[in-house]
Amino acid sequence: MKTLTVLTGTLGAVAIGVALGVLFAPLRGSETRIKITRKGHEYADYFMDGFDDMIDFVSHSIESVENGTSQLAKK
């Protein structure tokens, strides 16, 4: 229960921080939204690249295990 309270408080603080950051931003609202959208796309691309790398690594590891198992079965 305490973890949920801490998590809720942290998420609330982050939301308030974002709202205040947008309100007091030096750029106009439309420029800020464009900047936020671009950053969101950059982060999404970064995480998708990392996810693709992880999938490739796991696939390669599975193939290695399959090959090792096949060779062991032949012996």
HELIX and SHEET records of a PDB file:
HELIX    1   1 LYS A    2  LEU A   23  1                                  22    
HELIX    2   2 GLY A   29  LYS A   74  1                                  46    
END                                                                             
